[in-house]
Amino acid sequence: MLGLVKGSTIQSKNIGRDITQGFKTLVGGELKAYTEMMNEARALATKRMTEEAEALGADAVVNIRYASSGIMQGAAEVIAYGTAVKFR
């Protein structure tokens, strides 16, 4: 075991898309712009975590977890973290 590795990002959508998604909440359904934003954020956080593991010489990252939180209106932070390991 090499230790904990993590990657994070804070992302937001532009004001125009934020307004259109606000209208969408009135009628219900998926907020696709926010789904897209969160998918992009998870991918970037995962990439950053992987890069940190590679810098340590890890062969893999195990027990990967994700956490997210709202930072402000229309912006969210995503953190990916796990344990970097090296195989014998």
C-alpha positions in Angstrom: 0.0 0.0 0.0 1.4 3.4 -1.0 -1.3 5.6 0.6 -4.3 7.8 -0.1 -4.6 9.5 -3.4 -7.3 12.0 -4.4 -8.4 14.2 -7.2 -11.0 17.0 -7.2 -12.6 19.7 -9.3 -15.2 22.4 -8.9 -17.4 22.9 -12.0 -20.3 25.2 -12.9 -22.5 25.8 -15.9 -22.8 29.1 -17.6 -25.6 31.5 -16.6 -27.7 30.8 -19.7 -27.8 27.1 -19.1 -28.4 27.6 -15.4 -31.5 29.7 -16.2 -32.9 27.1 -18.7 -32.4 24.3 -16.2 -34.2 26.4 -13.6 -37.3 26.4 -15.8 -36.9 22.6 -16.2 -37.3 22.2 -12.4 -40.8 23.6 -12.7 -42.1 20.9 -15.0 -39.9 18.0 -13.8 -37.6 15.6 -15.5 -33.8 15.2 -15.8 -31.6 18.3 -15.7 -29.4 17.1 -18.5 -27.0 20.1 -18.3 -26.3 19.3 -14.7 -26.0 15.5 -15.4 -23.4 16.4 -18.0 -21.6 18.7 -15.7 -21.4 16.1 -12.9 -20.2 13.4 -15.4 -17.5 15.7 -16.6 -16.5 16.5 -13.0 -16.3 12.9 -12.0 -14.1 12.1 -15.0 -11.8 14.9 -14.3 -11.5 14.1 -10.6 -10.8 10.5 -11.5 -8.1 11.5 -13.9 -6.4 13.7 -11.3 -6.5 10.9 -8.8 -5.0 8.5 -11.3 -2.2 10.9 -12.1 -1.4 11.3 -8.4 -1.3 7.5 -8.1 1.0 7.2 -11.1 3.3 9.8 -9.6 3.7 7.5 -6.6 4.5 4.5 -8.8 1.2 2.8 -8.1 0.0 -0.1 -10.2 -3.7 0.5 -9.2 -6.1 2.4 -7.0 -8.5 0.3 -4.9 -11.5 1.2 -2.8 -12.3 4.2 -4.9 -15.0 6.6 -3.5 -16.6 9.7 -4.8 -18.1 12.6 -2.8 -19.8 15.7 -4.1 -21.1 18.9 -2.5 -22.7 22.1 -3.7 -20.3 25.0 -3.4 -22.7 27.8 -4.6 -25.7 28.1 -6.9 -25.0 26.0 -10.0 -21.5 24.9 -8.9 -20.4 21.6 -7.4 -17.3 20.0 -6.1 -16.5 16.4 -6.9 -13.7 14.5 -5.1 -12.4 11.0 -6.0 -10.2 9.2 -3.6 -8.8 5.8 -3.0 -5.8 3.8 -1.9 -2.8 3.6 -4.2 -1.2 0.1 -4.3 1.8 -1.5 -5.9 1.7 -5.2 -6.8 4.6 -7.4 -5.8 
